[in-house]
């Protein structure tokens, strides 16, 4: 059966479609189009994400009208029917042949490939090649705002502009004005075998009845407009032979019954039906007025805001027996609740059932983590028990949560249909995921619900459950997948040698929060509920003593960012319970000058930096460093701790302290400094010292000479002189460290949920292949590019990296990412064949 539908929801693997008369169906991801299915198969076979493969949410949005064909109707365990659909043009347009194609026809098609001058469109007609030129697509692309190009698998309403070679070649348009003005006419020779939903026709009224009107159209066809698709007040105003505009909604394959709609939103193809505002869903309407009653179907009501709503017969009373038709005369008033919205009927779906009006939960959005809910056992499965909370809401109780103790034979305790009282552990409305627990200790707990790391304030006492007990301690889980560690020393006031013998998986425990780092999702807990607060009290009574801790140079500490300053970060040392304040200069965040600024930009207050090294501790002022090369040198004792230890020929790792016109001053850990004169700074000729080094830059220096009397050290910074021998290994180690830091920066940007430009930068790594469009070729031979993956970024290639290609603006090309400058949002690429082949 062919139907016109409207996309209601888009998920990763399916489209939920609103169908006429309040029905719903779904299109699996494999029923979009042949080209899209092939790309999915290719991705599965290769085991890696294809750049050209767009997700359903990238291509489809709720409110879009689509032509569907029913592929199957299945009955689920609870008696509900599941309608499976396809929007593949090969199935939807199967009644069409190449010879039947005529200009002016409105067809649905899919982008099957992107070409230089336009797009190849799959309209599902064998032996026909359909082409959409760029100029006929530009207005549409701008209007939908989904990037500069159409995507493979994207659904389109296409009007045939030109037919050549008896239908073997057709030219299309998706221009909104062309589509909206399209009308199915007798000249187009539509037949009952190829008639399509979504076509707008001029119809002539034949007969007017209470349940709808009978119309004729395209000279030989007859169809029905039912009461859901015309205004009940206007239904009796139609007169025989009156000409009206209508849109085809469905064609039954065997009875050939054609149903149509008179609703305005459908009379201009490419339009979109009116949507319901989110706050109305689930609303209780105290007084709704009956507009019309249809004894076999239900009733139409007018709600308090003037909109129309439909209630199916079964939703007009508690049971069939208690139903009283006399209560639904025109003008009668009833209390009802909005339970759904039918996009295809542009109507709310309501219920008058008392239990639905009074229900606490109607949709997944109404349920919150920690809520206690009543439900009925629906099914017992190996992974756990399915519980039906309401008609449209089902949840899962994992096996571990069926009881306070693990049940080996749950079927002996629970029967299908049993009423159960559960607590919500996790609820995700987007994925319709509801995880519940039946553990009595959790269901009856009066302690606060811990459902986010932000709520985990030190001193909070709450209930959780053990998910793992090992020699290092216990991992305890709470609501919304929040979990924390109880270290071995916090398990009990008495030492416990084997935690796994004392604690078991699923055990409900009372814990206290010791420390939480929400950004890192780190949570430290204790089972010792009474001893800690006593220590806290004691701490408050005694005034803070001046810091006695003295950090050794080279000592590694974990720190938390307190404040961002112009020249670096102010941090607190976690090992000393945050009482010790230190600073990390921006230049000491990395060995790589570019990364220093980038890390300073990405790090936020509250972030924790592990394994930072103490560089100086001068009483009140502690300087820390994250320079990997400097840390390695100290840990491997490749350092000098005093002037007397320095020997000519030594290779030492340090950092630039100052850049002067006559040379560079280099400082090493433990405070020893030396000078690299201008002649010993570089293998290249040095005109300006500032062109070669910047303050804070990590360097390897070779000791040339020592003046003990003046306590001076002369250094050499020439690369040719400062290698330990294996320069290739050293270079790769540095490069490896650089990429490691870039990965850390990308993770920081991702976690921040930064704007789309930053997210785009995260995805771009050196070596990634991109599909780009040439924007401009400059006088110096370099070029600028654009593309869907680089929106908001400046993408450039130097003359050398264009290879021997003569490119022109508008041309599509493949390119390889060479370098990403996240601070300036610049991406450097290469088009050279030898790089692309690798």
C-alpha positions in Angstrom: 0.0 0.0 0.0 1.3 3.5 -0.9 0.9 6.3 1.6 2.0 9.8 2.2 3.7 10.2 5.5 5.5 12.8 7.6 8.7 12.2 9.5 8.0 12.4 13.3 11.3 11.3 14.8 14.8 10.6 13.5 17.1 8.1 15.2 20.4 6.5 14.2 18.7 3.4 12.7 15.2 4.4 11.7 12.7 7.1 10.8 9.4 7.2 12.7 6.7 8.2 10.3 3.3 9.7 11.1 0.6 8.2 8.8 -2.9 9.4 8.0 -5.7 8.7 10.6 -3.4 8.8 13.6 -1.3 5.8 12.6 2.5 5.5 12.9 5.1 3.4 11.1 8.8 3.2 10.8 11.4 3.1 8.0 14.5 1.0 8.9 17.9 2.5 7.8 18.2 -0.2 5.2 15.0 0.9 3.4 16.1 4.4 2.4 17.6 3.8 -1.0 19.9 1.4 -2.9 22.9 3.9 -2.9 22.6 4.5 0.8 22.3 0.8 1.6 25.5 0.1 -0.5 27.4 2.7 1.5 26.2 1.2 4.8 27.4 -2.3 3.6 30.7 -0.8 2.6 31.2 0.8 6.0 30.3 -2.5 7.8 32.7 -4.4 5.5 35.6 -2.0 6.0 35.0 -1.5 9.7 35.6 2.2 9.6 33.5 5.3 9.2 33.1 6.5 5.6 33.4 10.3 5.2 30.7 10.4 2.5 28.1 8.5 4.6 25.8 10.9 6.4 23.7 9.9 9.4 19.9 9.9 9.1 19.7 13.0 11.3 22.1 14.8 8.9 19.6 14.3 6.0 16.2 14.2 7.6 14.3 16.4 10.0 10.9 16.0 11.6 8.1 17.6 9.6 9.3 16.4 6.2 6.7 14.7 4.0 7.8 11.4 2.4 6.2 8.9 0.1 6.1 5.4 1.7 5.1 1.9 0.8 4.1 -0.7 3.5 6.5 -3.6 3.4 5.0 -5.6 6.4 2.5 -5.3 9.3 3.5 -7.3 12.4 1.7 -7.9 15.6 3.8 -7.4 18.8 3.5 -9.4 22.0 1.2 -6.8 23.6 -1.2 -6.9 20.6 0.0 -3.7 19.0 0.5 -3.6 15.2 3.9 -2.5 13.9 3.9 -1.0 10.4 7.2 -1.4 8.6 7.7 1.0 5.7 10.1 1.8 2.9 10.9 5.1 1.1 13.1 3.4 -1.5 12.1 4.9 -4.9 12.5 1.5 -6.5 9.6 0.2 -4.4 7.5 3.5 -4.2 7.7 4.2 -8.0 7.6 0.5 -9.1 4.4 1.2 -11.2 6.3 3.7 -13.4 8.1 2.8 -16.6 10.5 5.0 -18.6 7.9 5.4 -21.4 5.3 6.7 -18.9 7.5 9.7 -17.8 6.2 13.1 -18.8 7.4 16.6 -18.1 5.5 18.2 -15.1 5.3 14.9 -13.2 6.1 15.2 -9.4 8.2 12.2 -8.3 10.2 11.3 -5.2 13.9 10.5 -5.7 17.2 10.2 -3.9 20.6 11.6 -4.5 22.6 8.6 -5.7 25.9 10.4 -6.6 27.3 13.9 -6.7 28.8 15.0 -10.1 30.7 18.0 -11.3 27.6 19.8 -12.8 24.9 18.4 -10.7 23.5 15.3 -9.1 22.4 11.8 -10.3 19.0 11.1 -8.8 17.6 7.6 -8.3 13.9 7.8 -9.1 13.5 4.0 -9.1 12.5 3.7 -12.8 14.6 1.1 -14.5 16.3 2.2 -17.7 16.0 5.9 -16.8 18.9 8.2 -15.9 17.7 11.3 -14.0 19.9 14.3 -13.7 19.5 17.4 -11.5 21.6 20.4 -12.7 23.3 22.6 -10.1 21.3 25.7 -11.0 18.1 23.9 -10.4 19.2 22.9 -6.9 20.8 26.1 -5.5 17.6 27.7 -4.1 16.7 24.4 -2.4 20.1 23.9 -0.9 20.0 27.5 0.6 16.5 26.9 2.0 17.2 23.7 3.8 20.5 24.9 5.3 22.2 21.5 5.5 25.6 22.6 4.0 26.8 23.6 0.6 26.0 20.3 -1.1 23.3 17.6 -1.2 24.1 14.3 0.5 23.9 10.8 -0.9 20.7 9.2 0.4 18.9 12.6 0.7 15.2 12.4 -0.2 13.9 14.9 -2.7 10.6 16.0 -4.3 11.5 16.4 -8.0 9.6 17.8 -10.9 10.4 16.4 -14.4 11.5 19.4 -16.6 12.5 17.5 -19.7 12.2 14.0 -21.1 14.6 12.7 -23.8 15.0 9.4 -25.7 11.6 8.0 -24.7 12.2 8.4 -21.0 15.8 7.1 -20.9 17.1 10.5 -19.9 15.2 13.0 -17.8 16.2 16.4 -16.4 14.8 17.4 -13.0 14.2 20.4 -10.8 13.9 20.6 -7.0 13.3 24.4 -7.0 10.7 25.1 -4.3 8.6 27.2 -6.5 8.5 24.6 -9.3 7.6 21.8 -6.8 4.9 23.9 -5.0 3.3 24.8 -8.3 3.2 21.2 -9.6 -0.2 19.7 -10.4 -1.1 16.3 -11.7 -3.0 16.7 -14.9 -4.7 14.4 -17.4 -1.9 15.1 -19.9 0.5 13.3 -17.7 -1.4 10.0 -18.3 -1.5 8.7 -14.7 -3.0 5.2 -14.3 -4.2 3.4 -11.2 -1.1 1.2 -11.3 1.3 4.1 -11.1 -0.6 6.8 -9.2 1.4 8.2 -6.3 0.6 9.7 -2.9 1.5 13.4 -2.6 0.2 14.4 -6.0 -2.0 17.5 -6.0 -5.0 17.2 -8.2 -8.1 19.2 -9.2 -11.1 17.1 -8.0 -14.8 17.4 -8.6 -17.3 16.7 -5.7 -19.6 13.8 -6.5 -21.3 13.1 -3.2 -21.3 14.6 0.3 -21.9 12.2 3.3 -21.4 12.6 7.1 -18.2 10.6 7.1 -16.7 12.4 4.1 -17.1 13.3 0.5 -16.6 11.3 -2.7 -14.7 13.0 -5.5 -13.6 12.3 -9.1 -10.3 13.5 -10.5 -8.0 13.1 -13.6 -11.2 12.4 -15.6 -11.5 8.6 -14.7 -10.5 8.3 -11.0 -12.7 8.4 -7.9 -11.5 8.9 -4.4 -12.7 9.6 -0.8 -11.9 12.5 1.5 -12.7 11.3 5.0 -13.8 13.4 8.0 -10.3 13.6 9.4 -9.1 15.5 6.3 -11.7 18.3 6.1 -13.1 20.8 8.5 -16.2 19.2 10.1 -18.1 22.5 9.9 -17.4 22.8 6.2 -18.2 19.2 5.3 -21.8 19.9 4.5 -21.0 23.1 2.6 -19.7 21.2 -0.4 -22.0 20.8 -3.4 -21.9 18.2 -6.2 -19.8 19.2 -9.2 -17.9 21.8 -7.1 -14.2 21.8 -8.2 -11.7 21.7 -5.3 -7.9 21.2 -4.9 -6.9 17.9 -3.1 -3.8 15.9 -2.3 -3.6 12.1 -2.7 -2.9 10.5 0.7 -3.0 6.7 0.0 -3.7 4.2 -2.7 -4.8 0.7 -1.7 -3.1 -1.9 -3.9 -6.0 -4.4 -4.3 -9.3 -2.4 -3.7 -7.7 0.6 -5.6 -9.4 2.9 -3.1 -7.8 6.4 -3.3 -8.0 8.6 -0.2 -7.3 12.4 -0.4 -7.0 15.4 1.9 -8.2 18.9 1.6 -5.9 20.3 4.3 -4.0 23.4 3.2 -0.5 22.3 4.2 -0.7 19.4 1.7 -2.0 21.4 -1.3 1.4 22.8 -2.1 4.0 20.0 -2.5 7.2 20.5 -0.6 5.3 22.1 2.3 5.2 20.9 5.9 2.3 20.2 8.2 1.7 22.3 11.3 3.5 20.9 14.4 2.3 20.8 18.1 4.2 23.0 20.6 6.1 20.7 23.0 4.4 22.1 26.1 1.0 20.9 24.9 2.0 17.2 24.8 0.5 15.5 27.9 -1.6 18.6 28.8 -5.0 18.0 30.4 -7.8 20.1 28.8 -10.6 20.7 31.4 -13.3 21.5 28.8 -13.1 20.2 25.2 -16.2 20.6 23.0 -17.6 17.8 20.8 -17.6 18.9 17.1 -18.6 15.7 15.5 -19.2 12.0 16.6 -18.6 9.0 14.3 -20.0 5.9 15.9 -17.6 3.4 14.3 -14.4 5.6 14.7 -14.5 8.1 17.5 -15.1 11.8 18.0 -13.6 15.2 17.0 -13.2 17.8 19.7 -12.4 21.5 19.8 -9.8 22.2 22.5 -9.5 25.3 24.7 -7.1 27.0 22.2 -9.4 26.4 19.2 -7.4 23.5 17.7 -9.1 20.2 16.7 -8.4 16.9 18.3 -9.5 13.3 17.6 -10.3 10.6 20.2 -10.5 7.0 19.0 -13.6 5.0 20.1 -11.6 3.0 22.7 -10.4 6.3 24.3 -13.9 7.7 24.8 -14.7 5.5 27.8 -13.0 3.0 30.3 -14.6 0.0 28.6 -16.9 -0.8 25.6 -19.8 -1.5 28.0 -19.6 1.7 29.9 -19.6 3.8 26.6 -22.7 6.1 26.3 -23.1 7.6 22.8 -25.6 10.2 24.1 -22.7 11.9 25.9 -21.1 12.8 22.6 -23.7 15.0 20.9 -22.3 18.1 19.2 -21.6 20.8 21.9 -21.1 18.4 24.8 -18.1 19.2 26.9 -15.5 16.6 28.3 -12.2 16.6 30.1 -9.5 15.0 28.1 -5.7 14.7 27.9 -3.5 15.1 24.8 -1.6 11.8 24.3 -0.1 12.3 20.9 -0.1 14.5 17.8 -0.8 13.2 14.3 1.2 15.3 11.8 -0.6 13.9 8.8 -4.0 14.8 10.2 -2.7 18.1 11.9 -4.6 17.0 14.9 -4.0 16.2 18.6 -4.9 12.7 19.6 -6.7 12.8 23.0 -8.1 10.4 25.5 -11.0 10.7 27.9 -10.0 7.7 29.9 -9.8 8.6 33.6 -6.7 6.5 34.2 -4.9 8.2 31.4 -5.9 11.7 32.5 -4.7 11.0 36.0 -1.6 9.1 34.9 1.7 10.5 36.3 3.6 9.4 33.2 2.5 9.6 29.6 5.8 9.8 27.7 9.5 9.1 28.5 10.1 12.9 29.0 7.8 12.8 32.1 10.0 10.3 33.9 13.0 11.6 35.9 15.9 9.7 37.4 15.1 8.6 41.0 11.3 8.5 40.4 9.5 5.6 42.0 7.1 4.0 39.4 4.5 1.3 39.4 4.5 -1.2 36.5 3.5 -4.6 35.4 5.9 -7.5 34.6 5.8 -7.8 30.8 8.5 -10.4 29.9 11.3 -12.3 31.6 14.5 -12.4 29.5 18.1 -13.6 30.2 19.3 -9.9 30.5 16.5 -9.1 33.0 12.8 -8.3 33.3 10.7 -6.0 31.1 8.3 -3.9 32.9 5.4 -2.0 31.4 4.9 1.4 33.1 2.2 2.7 30.8 0.9 1.8 27.3 3.7 3.6 25.6 6.5 3.3 28.3 8.5 0.1 28.9 11.6 -0.3 31.0 14.2 -3.0 31.8 15.2 -4.2 35.2 18.7 -5.8 34.7 19.2 -9.2 36.3 21.4 -7.6 39.0 18.5 -5.3 40.1 15.7 -7.9 40.4 16.3 -8.1 44.2 18.7 -7.0 47.0 20.4 -10.4 46.4 21.1 -11.9 43.0 18.3 -14.2 41.9 19.3 -17.5 40.2 15.7 -18.3 39.2 13.7 -15.0 38.9 10.7 -16.8 37.3 10.0 -18.3 40.7 9.6 -14.9 42.3 7.9 -13.0 39.4 5.1 -13.9 37.1 4.0 -12.0 33.9 1.3 -9.5 34.9 2.6 -9.0 38.5 2.4 -5.4 39.8 5.9 -4.2 40.8 7.2 -1.0 42.4 10.5 0.1 40.9 12.9 3.1 41.0 14.3 4.8 37.9 18.1 4.3 37.6 18.4 5.9 34.2 16.0 7.5 31.6 17.0 8.6 28.1 13.8 9.9 26.3 15.8 10.4 23.0 16.6 6.7 22.8 13.5 5.6 24.7 15.7 3.8 27.2 14.5 3.3 30.8 16.5 1.3 33.3 14.8 0.4 36.6 15.7 -1.3 39.9 13.7 -3.5 42.2 16.2 -3.5 45.1 14.1 -2.7 48.1 17.0 -0.8 49.8 17.2 1.6 46.8 13.4 1.8 46.2 12.7 2.7 49.9 15.8 4.9 50.4 15.1 8.3 51.9 18.7 9.5 51.2 19.4 12.0 48.3 19.5 10.6 44.8 23.0 11.0 43.3 22.4 11.4 39.5 25.3 13.6 38.3 28.9 14.2 39.3 28.0 17.9 39.9 25.7 16.8 42.8 28.5 14.9 44.5 29.5 17.4 47.1 32.0 16.3 49.8 30.2 15.0 52.9 27.1 13.8 51.0 25.8 10.5 52.3 23.7 8.4 49.9 22.9 4.8 48.7 24.6 3.1 45.8 25.4 -0.5 44.7 28.7 -2.3 44.3 29.5 -3.2 40.7 33.1 -4.5 41.3 35.2 -5.5 44.3 38.9 -6.0 43.8 42.1 -5.8 45.8 42.3 -2.0 45.3 38.8 -1.4 46.7 35.2 -1.2 45.5 33.6 0.6 42.6 30.1 1.8 43.5 27.5 2.9 41.0 24.6 5.4 41.5 21.9 6.8 39.2 22.5 7.9 35.5 25.7 5.7 35.4 27.5 7.9 37.9 30.2 5.7 39.6 33.0 6.2 42.1 35.8 4.4 43.9 36.0 3.4 47.5 39.8 2.9 48.1 40.9 0.0 50.2 41.7 2.2 53.2 38.2 3.7 53.2 36.3 0.3 53.2 36.2 0.0 57.0 37.7 1.3 60.2 39.4 -2.1 60.4 41.8 -3.2 57.6 40.2 -5.5 54.9 42.8 -7.7 53.1 40.4 -9.2 50.5 37.5 -6.8 49.6 36.1 -9.3 47.1 35.4 -11.7 50.0 33.5 -9.0 52.0 31.6 -7.2 49.3 29.6 -8.7 46.4 28.3 -7.4 43.1 24.9 -5.8 43.4 25.2 -5.2 47.1 23.4 -2.0 48.2 25.8 0.2 50.3 25.7 3.5 52.1 28.6 5.7 51.2 30.0 9.2 51.8 31.5 11.5 49.1 35.1 12.4 49.9 36.1 14.2 46.7 34.7 14.8 43.2 36.1 16.2 40.0 33.0 16.5 37.7 35.0 17.4 34.6 37.0 14.3 34.8 34.1 12.3 36.2 36.2 11.2 39.1 34.5 10.4 42.4 36.2 9.3 45.6 34.0 7.7 48.3 34.2 6.1 51.7 32.2 3.5 53.7 33.5 5.1 56.9 30.6 7.4 57.5 31.3 8.6 61.0 35.1 9.1 61.2 35.5 11.6 58.4 33.1 14.3 59.7 34.9 14.3 63.0 38.1 15.1 61.2 36.4 17.9 59.3 35.2 19.4 62.6 38.7 19.3 64.0 40.0 20.9 60.9 37.6 23.8 61.3 38.6 24.5 64.9 42.3 24.8 64.3 43.5 27.8 62.3 45.3 27.0 59.0 49.0 26.7 59.6 51.5 28.1 57.2 52.5 25.5 54.7 55.2 23.2 56.0 55.4 21.0 53.0 58.5 21.5 50.9 58.4 20.1 47.4 61.6 18.7 45.9 62.6 19.7 42.4 61.6 16.9 40.1 58.8 15.7 42.4 55.6 14.8 40.5 52.2 16.0 41.7 48.6 16.1 40.4 47.1 19.5 40.4 43.7 21.2 39.8 43.3 24.4 37.9 42.0 27.2 40.2 42.3 30.3 38.0 43.5 31.2 34.5 45.9 34.2 34.4 47.4 36.0 31.4 50.8 34.3 31.9 49.7 30.9 33.0 47.6 28.9 35.4 47.1 29.1 39.2 46.7 25.5 40.5 46.2 23.7 43.8 48.2 20.5 44.6 45.7 17.7 45.2 48.0 15.6 47.3 48.0 18.3 49.9 44.2 18.5 50.0 44.2 21.6 47.9 45.9 23.8 50.5 49.1 24.3 48.5 48.8 26.9 45.7 51.3 26.8 42.8 51.5 28.1 39.2 52.3 26.7 35.8 53.5 29.4 33.4 51.9 29.1 29.9 55.3 28.4 28.3 55.6 25.4 30.7 52.4 23.7 29.6 54.1 21.9 26.7 57.5 21.4 24.9 55.8 22.7 21.8 55.3 26.5 21.7 52.1 26.3 19.6 50.5 23.7 22.0 51.2 26.0 25.1 48.8 28.6 23.9 46.3 26.0 22.7 46.3 24.2 26.1 45.9 27.4 28.0 42.9 28.2 25.8 41.3 24.7 26.3 41.9 24.2 30.0 39.2 25.4 32.3 38.9 26.0 36.1 38.3 22.7 37.8 40.3 20.7 35.3 42.8 18.2 36.8 46.3 17.9 35.3 48.1 14.7 36.4 51.9 14.2 36.7 53.2 17.8 36.7 56.8 18.4 37.9 58.0 20.8 40.5 60.6 23.1 39.0 61.2 25.6 41.8 59.9 25.8 45.4 60.9 29.1 46.9 58.7 29.0 50.1 55.6 30.8 49.0 56.1 30.4 45.3 56.0 27.0 43.6 56.6 26.8 39.8 55.5 23.6 38.0 56.2 22.3 34.5 54.5 20.0 32.1 57.4 19.9 29.6 57.8 16.2 28.8 61.4 16.6 27.6 62.4 18.4 30.8 60.5 15.9 33.1 62.3 13.0 31.3 65.7 14.6 31.7 65.1 15.1 35.5 63.7 11.5 35.9 66.6 10.0 34.0 69.1 12.2 35.9 70.4 13.8 32.7 70.7 17.1 34.6 73.2 19.1 36.5 72.3 20.2 40.0 75.1 22.8 40.4 77.7 24.6 38.5 80.5 22.3 39.6 78.8 19.3 37.9 79.0 20.9 34.4 81.4 19.4 31.9 82.2 20.6 28.3 80.5 18.3 25.7 77.5 17.6 27.9 74.1 17.6 26.3 71.5 19.2 28.6 67.7 19.7 28.2 66.5 23.2 29.2 64.3 26.1 28.1 64.9 29.6 26.7 64.9 32.1 29.5 65.6 35.2 27.5 66.3 36.2 23.8 68.8 39.0 23.4 70.3 40.6 20.2 73.7 38.9 21.0 72.4 35.4 21.9 70.0 33.3 23.9 70.0 32.6 27.7 69.0 29.0 28.5 67.9 27.8 31.9 68.1 24.2 33.1 66.3 22.5 36.0 67.9 23.3 39.4 68.5 26.9 38.3 71.8 26.6 36.3 71.8 29.0 33.3 74.0 29.4 30.2 74.4 31.6 27.1 74.3 30.5 23.5 76.0 33.3 21.5 74.5 34.4 18.1 77.2 32.4 16.2 76.3 29.2 18.0 72.5 29.5 17.9 71.7 27.9 14.5 73.1 26.0 11.5 71.5 28.9 9.5 72.9 32.4 9.3 71.2 34.4 12.1 70.3 38.0 11.4 67.7 38.5 14.1 67.8 36.2 17.2 64.0 36.6 17.7 63.4 34.9 14.4 64.9 31.7 15.7 63.8 31.3 19.4 61.0 32.4 21.7 61.0 32.6 25.5 60.0 29.3 27.1 60.9 27.2 24.1 62.3 23.7 25.0 65.9 23.2 23.7 68.7 20.7 23.9 72.1 22.5 24.4 75.6 21.3 24.2 78.1 22.8 26.8 81.0 24.4 24.8 83.1 26.0 27.6 83.0 27.0 31.3 84.4 30.0 33.0 84.6 28.9 36.7 85.9 32.3 37.8 82.9 34.2 36.4 80.5 31.2 36.7 79.6 31.4 33.1 78.6 28.6 30.7 78.8 29.0 26.9 76.3 26.8 25.0 75.8 25.6 21.4 72.2 25.2 20.1 73.0 24.1 16.5 71.0 21.0 15.6 74.0 19.4 13.9 75.9 19.6 17.2 73.2 18.7 19.7 72.1 15.2 18.6 72.9 12.2 20.8 73.5 10.1 17.6 70.2 8.6 16.7 68.5 11.8 15.3 65.8 9.8 13.5 64.6 8.2 16.8 64.7 11.5 18.6 62.7 13.2 15.9 60.0 10.4 15.9 59.9 10.6 19.7 59.2 14.3 19.6 56.6 13.9 16.8 54.9 11.1 18.8 54.8 13.4 21.9 53.3 16.2 19.7 50.5 14.0 18.4 49.8 12.7 21.9 49.3 16.3 23.1 47.1 17.1 20.1 44.9 14.1 21.0 44.6 15.4 24.5 43.7 18.9 23.2 41.1 17.4 20.9 39.6 15.4 23.8 39.4 18.7 25.9 37.6 20.5 23.1 35.2 17.6 22.6 34.4 17.4 26.4 33.8 21.1 26.5 31.1 20.7 23.9 32.6 23.7 22.1 30.9 25.2 19.0 30.8 23.4 15.8 34.0 24.9 14.5 36.0 23.5 17.5 34.2 20.1 17.0 35.2 20.2 13.3 38.8 20.9 14.3 38.6 17.8 16.6 37.8 15.6 13.7 40.6 16.8 11.5 43.9 15.0 12.1 47.0 15.1 9.8 46.7 12.4 7.2 42.9 12.6 7.0 41.5 12.7 3.4 38.9 15.3 2.7 36.5 16.1 -0.2 36.9 19.8 -0.9 35.7 22.4 -3.4 38.1 25.0 -4.8 37.0 28.5 -3.7 39.8 30.7 -5.0 43.3 30.5 -6.6 45.6 33.3 -5.4 48.3 35.2 -7.4 51.1 33.5 -5.5 49.8 30.1 -6.6 48.2 29.0 -3.3 44.5 28.0 -3.1 41.6 28.3 -0.7 39.0 25.5 -0.3 35.6 24.8 1.3 33.7 21.6 2.2 31.0 20.2 4.4 33.6 18.9 7.0 35.4 22.3 7.2 32.6 24.8 7.6 33.9 28.0 9.4 37.6 27.0 8.8 40.2 28.5 6.5 41.5 25.6 4.3 44.6 26.4 2.2 47.3 24.7 0.1 50.6 26.3 -1.0 51.6 26.3 -4.6 54.0 23.3 -4.0 51.2 21.3 -2.4 48.9 21.7 -5.4 51.3 19.5 -7.3 51.0 19.7 -11.0 47.2 20.2 -10.9 45.6 23.2 -12.7 42.6 23.7 -10.5 39.8 26.2 -11.1 37.2 27.6 -8.6 34.2 25.4 -8.2 36.2 22.2 -8.9 35.9 19.2 -6.6 39.1 17.6 -5.4 40.5 15.2 -2.8 43.0 16.6 -0.3 45.1 15.4 2.6 45.3 17.3 5.9 48.9 18.3 6.7 48.5 20.5 9.7 45.7 22.0 11.8 46.2 25.4 13.6 43.4 25.3 16.1 44.1 28.8 17.5 43.7 30.5 14.1 41.2 27.9 12.7 43.5 27.2 9.7 43.8 23.9 8.0 46.8 23.2 5.6 46.2 20.6 3.0 48.0 18.9 0.1 46.7 17.7 -3.3 50.0 16.0 -4.3 49.4 12.6 -5.7 52.3 10.9 -3.9 50.8 11.9 -0.5 47.2 11.0 -1.4 48.3 7.5 -2.6 49.8 6.7 0.7 
